[in-house]
């Protein structure tokens, strides 16, 4: 079986120490030759400037194909498209277009009076603006604001109809969750690539809270396994084994691309990729 193609998600650093961690993460994972790496926005657009700076630095110094997250939150259409134009002028041609999460305790997403009302409007504007590759979010389990999974599939179809090229899913803990979702998408007439999002579990209690907040099912067996592994000091071994087995199952069913949510902690992602046959092929070039 051929090794999968991989991509990685990073978040922009807020401190000098975090900047060093991001660069260490890039140095660790760049030799795996990812198709692209993405840089996130914070909730409510709180890291908009940091994201622009991180995208520019990575694009200019790492040799990686960098995808910038862009959201509709707390910005006018003109402001949002000005950021897209900055990315384009800097040579960045990859955008992850999202509605975005509302600021904490804001009572939910509310469009800016002069902004995009949803991700579909943003996607259509980006498609009209220039030669971007546009990726979007997809939800194998119901988004917390969706009525059900059918509503999520309807939204995904609208995103593709608006001009999106690929989708990246929210993370999940069972290969069957993704495979059933992929089948439902195909039945709905969606024929563009859907990349499964993989979340290596660095800290189980944090991962469980995160999963609960975004509607990801936590299997009882996984919770028990990590509780035992933490007592035995073998959490990392379990995390690698669980993710590797799930990715292998996905690959057995025709999945060729995997997107890893690294949380700027690269070691588990690297080890999982190695277990899947993704090994270093080039060295990160030196920065002058």
Protein Blocks (a to p, Z undefined) as FASTA:
>chain_A
ZZddddddddddfbfklmmmmmmmmmmmmmnopabdcddddehhlmmmmmmmmmmmmmmm
nopacdddddfehpafklmmmmmmmmmmnopabdcddfbjadehkopaaddfkbcfbfkl
mmmmmmmmmccdcdddddfbacfkbmblmlmmmmmmmmmmnopabdcddddfbfklmmmm
mmmmmmnopabdcdddddddfblklmmmmmmmnopacdfklmmmmmmmmmnopmmmmmmm
mmmmmmmmmmmnopabdcddeklpaklmmmmmmmnopacfbdcdddZZ
